[in-house]
Amino acid sequence: MTEIGLGQIETNPFQPRTRFDEEALQELAESIRTQGIIQPITVRQLGKDRYQLIAGERRLQASKIAGLSNIPAYVRTANDQQMLEMALIENIQRENLNAIEIALSYQRLITECSLKQEELGERVGKNRTTVNNYIRLLKLPPVIQASLRDNKISMGHARAIINIDNPDQQIRLFNRAVDEEWSVRKVEEAVRNLGDEDNQTTTSTRRVTLPKQEMRSLQFKLSSMFGTKVSIKADEKHKGEIKIPFTSQDELAKILDVLNSHK
């Protein structure tokens, strides 16, 4: 560990966090004035007396507010990809990112660092299902993602809405949920009702093997379990099918993992 002048440190171009709470920064700055830096930042050396931040953006900004001239730091050797990976993982594990920032960080680790979901889960200490649930949020319409980012709806609301295939239906239900201040349970119920309507058969066969509410609950439970919209169809002779769609090798692997875990 070494002491580095704040003016010698460039910000991290790979910083996954896009917003910092000003009040929280002021509180951290006051703590730094009183207690000093408890946890050093991490940087890489670019040249003589020039460094680039890897992790610790909030501590760096708060130190500037606190009026410090130097800051304790660990100096690491890292290329751009390693910097990105370290910065993303450090922020995911240590900062209070919102759900969309976490989802974007996961997606960047997969696409830019060539990590599979299972490898990513190991790096951040999460299972594949949790990682997939976050990444699925990025399939939501932008207006819903923005609302989740701004804490107008919760992760639970968003996870329920993502089970609707039609984006227009997603937005309509989202608008009602916000306007009428629906709970997560209320949104889940509305999604189940939509699923029941969407899966009404147009043939002469009738689905009577399970009560409607029980069928909706089972379909919603399976959709949540597998992280994809599961459809169930059955006729009066107790014959039918369960469809579990997937769009990639990773999604198929996740489905197989879930099936294996319930053997």
C-alpha positions in Angstrom: 0.0 0.0 0.0 1.2 3.5 -0.7 0.0 7.1 -0.4 -0.9 8.8 -3.8 -1.8 12.4 -4.5 -5.4 12.8 -5.5 -4.3 14.9 -8.5 -2.3 12.0 -9.8 -5.3 9.7 -10.1 -7.5 9.5 -13.2 -11.1 8.3 -12.9 -12.0 4.8 -14.0 -13.5 4.7 -17.5 -15.0 1.3 -16.7 -16.9 2.6 -13.7 -20.3 0.7 -13.7 -22.0 3.1 -11.3 -23.7 6.0 -13.1 -25.1 7.9 -10.1 -23.8 8.8 -6.7 -26.0 10.1 -3.9 -24.7 13.6 -3.0 -26.0 13.4 0.6 -24.3 10.0 1.0 -21.0 11.4 -0.4 -21.1 14.3 2.0 -21.7 11.9 4.9 -18.7 9.7 3.7 -16.6 12.9 3.4 -17.4 13.9 7.0 -16.5 10.4 8.1 -13.2 10.6 6.3 -12.4 13.9 7.9 -13.0 12.3 11.3 -11.7 8.8 10.9 -9.5 8.9 7.7 -9.7 6.4 4.9 -10.4 3.0 6.5 -10.2 1.0 3.2 -7.6 2.0 0.6 -8.6 2.4 -3.0 -7.2 0.3 -5.8 -5.3 1.8 -8.8 -3.0 0.8 -11.6 0.0 2.7 -12.7 -0.1 4.3 -16.1 3.3 6.1 -16.0 5.5 8.1 -13.8 3.3 9.6 -11.1 0.2 8.8 -13.1 -2.4 6.3 -11.9 -5.9 5.1 -13.0 -8.6 4.1 -10.5 -9.7 0.5 -10.5 -12.0 0.5 -7.5 -13.1 3.0 -4.9 -14.8 5.8 -6.8 -16.9 6.9 -3.9 -13.9 7.0 -1.5 -12.0 9.0 -4.1 -14.8 11.6 -4.6 -15.5 11.9 -0.9 -11.8 12.4 -0.2 -11.7 15.3 -2.6 -14.8 16.8 -0.8 -13.1 16.3 2.5 -10.1 18.3 1.3 -7.5 15.5 1.4 -4.4 15.8 -0.7 -3.3 12.2 -0.6 -5.1 8.8 -0.3 -3.9 5.3 0.6 -4.0 3.0 -2.3 -3.1 -0.5 -3.5 -1.3 -0.5 -6.9 -2.2 -3.4 -9.1 -0.9 -4.5 -12.5 -3.9 -4.9 -14.8 -4.9 -4.7 -18.5 -8.1 -3.1 -19.7 -10.2 -6.3 -19.5 -8.8 -7.1 -16.0 -9.6 -3.5 -14.9 -13.1 -3.8 -16.1 -13.7 -7.1 -14.4 -12.2 -6.0 -11.1 -14.1 -2.7 -11.2 -17.4 -4.4 -11.9 -17.0 -7.1 -9.4 -15.8 -4.7 -6.7 -18.8 -2.5 -7.2 -21.3 -5.3 -7.3 -20.0 -6.7 -4.1 -19.3 -3.5 -2.1 -21.7 -0.8 -3.4 -25.4 -0.3 -3.1 -26.1 -0.5 -6.8 -29.6 -0.4 -8.0 -31.0 -3.5 -9.8 -30.5 -2.1 -13.3 -26.8 -1.2 -12.6 -26.3 -4.7 -11.3 -27.9 -6.2 -14.4 -25.8 -4.0 -16.7 -22.6 -4.9 -14.7 -23.5 -8.6 -15.1 -24.1 -8.2 -18.8 -20.8 -6.4 -19.3 -18.9 -9.1 -17.4 -20.5 -11.7 -19.7 -20.1 -9.9 -23.0 -16.9 -7.9 -22.5 -15.0 -10.3 -20.2 -16.2 -13.4 -21.9 -17.6 -15.0 -18.8 -20.4 -17.6 -18.8 -23.2 -17.1 -16.3 -21.9 -20.0 -14.1 -18.4 -18.4 -14.1 -19.9 -15.0 -13.3 -21.9 -16.5 -10.5 -18.8 -17.9 -8.9 -16.9 -14.6 -9.2 -19.7 -12.6 -7.5 -20.9 -15.3 -5.1 -24.3 -15.7 -6.7 -26.0 -18.7 -8.2 -26.9 -18.9 -11.9 -30.6 -18.3 -11.3 -29.9 -15.0 -9.4 -27.6 -13.8 -12.2 -30.1 -14.7 -14.9 -33.0 -13.0 -13.0 -31.0 -9.7 -13.1 -30.0 -10.0 -16.7 -33.6 -10.7 -17.7 -34.5 -7.2 -16.4 -32.7 -5.7 -19.4 -35.4 -7.2 -21.7 -38.0 -4.9 -20.1 -39.0 -1.7 -22.0 -36.8 1.3 -21.2 -39.6 3.1 -19.3 -39.8 0.1 -16.8 -36.1 -0.2 -16.5 -35.9 3.5 -15.7 -38.5 3.2 -13.0 -36.7 0.3 -11.5 -33.4 2.2 -11.6 -35.1 5.2 -9.9 -36.7 2.9 -7.2 -40.3 3.7 -8.3 -40.9 -0.1 -8.5 -39.1 -2.9 -6.8 -37.2 -5.9 -8.1 -40.2 -8.0 -7.2 -42.5 -5.9 -9.4 -40.1 -6.1 -12.3 -39.6 -9.9 -12.0 -43.3 -10.4 -12.2 -43.8 -8.1 -15.2 -41.0 -9.8 -17.2 -43.1 -12.9 -17.3 -45.4 -11.1 -19.8 -44.3 -11.6 -23.4 -46.0 -8.6 -25.0 -44.1 -5.3 -24.3 -47.4 -3.3 -24.7 -49.0 -5.4 -22.1 -46.0 -5.0 -19.9 -46.2 -1.2 -20.1 -50.0 -1.2 -19.5 -49.7 -3.3 -16.4 -46.7 -1.3 -15.2 -48.6 2.0 -15.5 -51.5 0.6 -13.5 -49.2 -0.8 -10.9 -47.5 2.6 -10.5 -50.7 4.7 -10.6 -52.6 2.5 -8.2 -49.5 1.7 -6.0 -49.8 -2.1 -6.4 -48.0 -4.4 -4.1 -45.7 -7.1 -5.6 -48.4 -9.7 -4.8 -51.0 -7.6 -6.7 -48.7 -7.4 -9.7 -48.0 -11.2 -9.6 -51.8 -11.8 -9.5 -52.4 -9.6 -12.5 -49.6 -11.3 -14.4 -51.2 -14.7 -13.6 -54.6 -13.5 -14.8 -53.0 -12.3 -18.1 -51.3 -15.6 -18.5 -54.6 -17.4 -18.1 -56.2 -15.3 -20.7 -53.3 -15.7 -23.2 -53.4 -19.4 -22.9 -57.1 -20.0 -23.5 -57.3 -22.6 -26.2 -59.0 -21.8 -29.5 -59.9 -25.4 -30.2 -62.9 -27.4 -29.0 -60.8 -29.1 -26.3 -61.4 -27.5 -22.9 -58.8 -27.2 -20.1 -60.5 -28.6 -17.1 -57.9 -30.8 -15.5 -57.1 -28.1 -12.9 -59.0 -25.2 -11.5 -58.1 -22.0 -13.2 -56.5 -20.4 -10.2 -54.4 -23.5 -9.5 -53.3 -23.7 -13.1 -52.3 -20.0 -13.1 -50.4 -20.5 -9.8 -48.5 -23.5 -11.2 -47.6 -21.7 -14.4 -46.4 -18.7 -12.5 -44.4 -20.8 -10.1 -42.7 -22.7 -12.9 -41.9 -19.5 -14.8 -40.2 -18.0 -11.7 -38.3 -21.2 -11.1 -36.9 -21.5 -14.6 -36.5 -17.8 -15.3 -38.5 -18.0 -18.5 -42.3 -18.0 -19.3 -43.5 -21.5 -19.0 -46.8 -22.4 -20.7 -49.2 -25.3 -19.6 -52.0 -26.7 -21.6 -54.2 -29.7 -20.7 -57.6 -31.1 -21.9 -60.5 -32.8 -20.3 -58.8 -36.2 -20.7 -55.9 -35.2 -18.4 -53.5 -34.9 -21.4 -51.4 -31.9 -22.2 -48.0 -30.4 -22.3 -45.6 -28.1 -20.4 -43.4 -25.9 -22.6 -40.2 -24.4 -21.2 -38.7 -22.1 -23.9 -35.0 -21.1 -24.0 -33.1 -18.8 -26.4 -29.4 -19.6 -25.7 -27.1 -22.4 -24.5 -26.8 -20.6 -21.1 -30.6 -20.5 -20.6 -30.8 -24.2 -21.5 -28.0 -25.0 -19.0 -29.8 -23.0 -16.3 -33.0 -25.0 -17.0 -31.1 -28.3 -16.7 -29.5 -27.1 -13.5 -32.9 -26.4 -12.0 -34.2 -29.8 -13.1 -31.1 -31.6 -11.6 -31.4 -29.7 -8.3 -35.0 -31.1 -7.9 -34.1 -34.7 -8.6 
